[in-house]
């Protein structure tokens, strides 16, 4: 028996004996952050006020290679470049998954292209798993 699974589908909840069941995720698209500053401005932020600093290492769009400070609160958000030490460092691939919320942050930090340096509580709130559906075919 084979099932296509989303991140919300947990087979072990429905079946106790999983020896003959396989699950898989089907990825039928590609996403890329072309403008990191704008993507960071537009991403959903946690409730309340806060700030974090992220360093982007983008091998595709070198104009994104920067360290950004993101400050948010009261429905407002500012994103500026900074020379400060980053709370998190990530490649463009990890950044896309973090912004879209493909995985929970507790899983993202195990990627070999992500390095967390501090401010863990805010980062967990900023980069959380989200229900996503992208169907823009071109």
Buried (B, 14 or more C-beta within 10 A) or exposed (E): EEEEBEBEEEEEEEEEEEEEEEBEEEEEEEBEBEEBBEBBBEBEBBEEEBBBBBBBBBEEBEEBEBBBBBBBBEEEBEBEEBEEEBBBBBBBBBBBBBBBBBBBBEEBBEBEBBBBEEBBEBBBBBBBBBEEEEEEEE
